[in-house]
Amino acid sequence: MFGSDFMTIVDEDGTEYELEVLASVEYAGATYLAVIPAGNEEEGLPEISILKSEDDEDGEPLLCAIEDEDELNAVNDLIMAELYPEEEEE
């Protein structure tokens, strides 16, 4: 796994967004992605979004926000451990 993965998503209004995938984790039988906007050259750190991958009625992957706070906290902990494993070893 060298370099970053990029993906393009389209919202319900047809607007396309390119995202950089920082990490992907499995939790409770679902896949979650940590993403930031691609090509974000602004000063400071970009905000990381965590999206849940679900299948729609056609079996196509659909990315959605996590509504449950406990689920979000658990997934956030897994993603942070994936992104910063050296800090967990100390």
Salt bridges, closest charged atoms under 4 A:
GLU54 OE2 - LYS52 NZ 3.67
GLU71 OE2 - LYS52 NZ 3.15
